[in-house]
Amino acid sequence: MDDRDAYDVSIDGTATQSTHLFFDVETGLLVRVMTVTNTMLGPLNVQRDFLDYRDVGGLKLPFTIRTSDVASFDTAVRKFSEIKIDSTVDDKVFEMPRAASRP
């Protein structure tokens, strides 16, 4: 994978779904998760790539996650600029906004 060797751990979850976990041989970090779901129309593959690992409080975490499937237009890339471990979050962030009152 990207000119690097990786271990492939296969998990047969159900008769219709299997998962492959790919770990970098050198670092041991998870670099890809591929889920295959067998449907009546054929296999549906969903792939998640984990990139740009950085140290966060003694943990190695991916700062880029790319998700793709069989549709070329359905690729999403999530890039994190900062990840905090066990930070305090104000409970008000999770409150539903009030509906605007009508005259």
C-alpha positions, 0 to 999 in steps of 0.5 A: 500500500503506497509502496509500503508493506502491510499486514492484512487481517481478514474478519468474516463478520457474516455470510454477506460481509467481511472486513479487511484491516491493513496494518503498516509492517514498520509502524504497526499503525492501521492504514486501511479498513476495507469492508465488503458487503455482498449484495444481490447486485454484486459486492459493495466495497467501502474503503477508509484510509488513515493517513498523517499520523501524529502524536496526541498525548502519547497516542498516534492518531490519524489527522487525515481519513479518506473514505471511498466506495465504488462510486467515484463521486462519493469520496470524502476526505476529513482533515483534522487540524487539531485533536484534543484528548479529554478536553472539557466541552461546554454542555451548551454546545449540545443544546438544540437551538430554540425555534424563532418566534413568529409575530 
